[in-house]
């Protein structure tokens, strides 16, 4: 597997990245998000599918959409998704042979 | 003319501070001991200033404006920027004059770094300094490479920048002694399906090539194989830069262990003359 989903981010990934970046660099944004996710996410003109990925803690979906991995990681820790839950979601995407050089 | 008193390479990961208990206490003590030993070695060289080669993990820079390379020219740097990092806040003194010198020299040498007069450093700079127990008043100049969002500068370009850096530092007349810490890597994956599966073979090969002193083969190996070692392994760009800065000084690893439960191949090393106490 490659280290990266995209060698240049898509606009979709950029929009997701922007939400995660703001959430974890502005305390007011994170507080507003924690108080009412839907209302907070409505501030962005995100397609509903993308908003649902963030609001639903869809770690696997966000990874596949090409969210920057450091923003995804910060988000998992920052909104307290349990470590084993986020790891399991990511590992569910492991394909046959992805770990061949690790054996 | 400044003396470069030591050039070190060391991994960094927030997991060390956030989830220390995910590994057994004896292993944790061994790793923390290796960082402390690096810190003592640093201090033996009595540096006046420390160059920190590291990377920003999308905190100071975002995709609306992301520099390939950025030289810090602030007179102080707060840290950490992560609200979720379990570290006490601290402020590093910045060596603004040295930062400005390097910026100007880099431009003269036809590198085109960005510069920043205000950055809040993240775990990538804070963690190794904290674990090494370095004098909190030692001034620093952070130089941050993009290793976190493609497209990124090539391994070779980072090595070339390091070569420039080593030469420029040795010409500098503002202080007597300068140390360099290059931090990041080695094998690790952040938020991917491979997270927690360290590629030990990659790490061992990279360290062996560096110890053999063959810069060209090391750069070629890093370029061709980094995709097998994880997105976090892209941070070996700073190791390439350290190698460039070291020139013909030999490299020796001082610690390595693949720590799957900390998601990282933890490597520490230094470029030193044989038998030299502090390089």
Interface residues (C-beta under 8 A of the other chain):
Chain A: X1 X2 X3 X4 X6 X7 X8 X9 X14 X17 X18 X21 X24 X25 X27 X30 X59 X63 X68 X69 X70 X71 X72 X73 X74 X76 X77 X78 X83 X86 X87 X90 X91 X92 X93 X94 X95 X98 X99 X101 X102
Chain B: X14 X18 X19 X57 X58 X59 X62 X63 X81 X82 X83 X84 X148 X149 X150 X151 X189 X190 X191 X192 X193 X194 X195 X196 X197 X198 X199 X201 X202 X226 X227 X228 X230 X231 X233 X234
